[in-house]
Amino acid sequence: MSKEFVSYDIALAMKELGFDKKCFKSYQIGKYGLGGQEYIQLMDVAYDDFIDLCHAPLYQQAFRWFREKYSWNGWVDQGFTESFRYNICESNGSIIGVEGFSTYEEAELACLRKLIEIVNQNKDDG
């Protein structure tokens, strides 16, 4: 089930963009072993001995958030070849499309990374 949630780096980048929606899970820092080595773990709830880093949205929740908050609509479909592609509809109606991904999941991840890049560029520009 953990593959349904965005990766830690995506979740953290979304947090920096203002994502604060309730999620089923969050990324937290835990410690294990005698040395107390830290690790990041996807967990259901925050425990006293864990530090909550950021919410972990589902992929569909992440795409919905970009659409609702920033008016950027991203989706994945089959490309013209055997590969997958992501598409991002800009607020002016034009579409960015990038293909060549061997799996749907690779295209989905690349699409979210591109959405984060676009929002960060627009933030810096103005």
C-alpha positions, -999 to +999 in steps of 0.1 A: +000+000+000+029+024+006+034+027-032+001+047-033+018+075-013+041+101-028+078+097-020+094+116+009+111+141-014+079+149-032+060+152+001+086+175+016+086+197-016+048+199-014+050+210+022+074+238+013+048+249-013+021+250+014+005+215+013-012+210+047-042+187+039-050+158+062-035+125+050-037+089+061+000+087+067+030+110+074+068+107+071+084+106+105+119+102+119+124+073+142+154+058+159+165+022+163+193+003+178+216+011+207+232+039+188+198+055+180+204+057+143+177+078+127+156+067+097+126+081+078+095+060+079+060+062+065+037+059+095+000+060+103+002+083+133+028+103+152+041+086+183+059+104+212+093+091+202+090+100+165+093+134+149+066+142+123+083+156+092+054+161+067+021+147+055+023+119+029-005+125+003-017+098-020-008+104-057-044+113-065-045+138-036-012+154-048-025+159-083-058+173-070-040+197-048-019+211-076-051+215-097-071+232-070-044+254-054-023+264-084-046+256-114-021+232-129-036+199-141-013+170-145-020+134-158-004+104-173-014+084-203-001+060-229+022+078-254+022+073-291+047+045-288+049+018-262+060+043-236+040+064-211+039+102-210+029+129-187+008+159-196+005+192-178-022+217-188-011+252-182-035+279-169-036+294-204-048+261-219-015+249-236-002+215-227+033+204-218+037+167-228+068+146-221+069+109-232+094+081-230+087+066-196+088+028-194+062+027-166+031+046-156+046+052-121+078+067-136+057+091-156+035+100-126+066+107-105+082+129-132+049+148-136+048+156-099+084+168-100+076+190-130+046+205-113+068+213-083+093+229-106+067+250-124+051+263-091+086+271-077+095+290-109+063+309-108+068+318-072+103+330-080+091+351-110+065+369-092 
